[in-house]
Amino acid sequence: MREEIAQALEEVRPHLQVDGGDVELVDVVDGVVKVRLTGACAGCPMSQMTLKWGVENYLKKKVPSVKSVEAVQ
């Protein structure tokens, strides 16, 4: 599952990098994906929307066992 999630994040990453941000996979625990937002995404007030509506939705489509995505520091 971790490999599938990592691959899906590689597909999402260019969309974040266009705006100066990025995402790193930190951990996966019981279907909860923990990521670290970096670059412009780290301080952006819209980062939670990007995380939930963009990253989480995409990961759930690509890897059905994903329950949610959470940002960690």
N, C-alpha and C positions, 0 to 999 in steps of 0.2 A: 504494500500500500504506500509506503514512504517513497518508493521509486516513482510510482504513478503521480503522486502529489508533486514531487520535485520536477517531473517532466511538465506537468500542467503549469507550475509556477514559471518555468522557462518560457512557456507560451504567453503568459500574462506579462512577464517582465518588460518586454519592449514597449508596451503601452504605458507603463509607469515611467520608464526611462525617458520617453519623449518629453515629459514634464519635469525631468530632473530628479525623479524619485526611483525607488527600487524596493524590492521585498526579498527577505531571506527566510528560509525555512529554519525554524528553531527546534520544533519537536512535534510529534503526533502522539496523542494520548486518547485512546478510546474514541477515535473518530473526530476529535477536536484538534484542529491544526493550529499550532502556535507559530506566528511569524513576527518578524521584526521589520517595520517600515523604516527605510533609510532615505537619505538625501532630502529632497523637497517634501516627500511624503511624511517624514518624521515630524515636522512642525506644522503641517497644513491643517487648517480647521475642517477641511472636507475629507480628511483621511479616513474617518470612520465610515463615511458613505462609500468611498472607494473600496474600502476593505469589505464591507458587507455586500454592496450591490455589484461590485466588480469582481474582486478576487474570490469571495466566498461563493457567489453564484456560479462562477466559472468552474471552480474546483468541484462543487457539488454535481455539475453536469458531467465533468470528465471522470470523477471518482465518486460514484454513488455512496460509498461508505463514509464519506466526509459528512459530519453532522454540523459543524460550525468552524469558523475561523476567528481566532482572537489575536490581537496585537499584544506583544510583550516588549519590554524595554531591553 
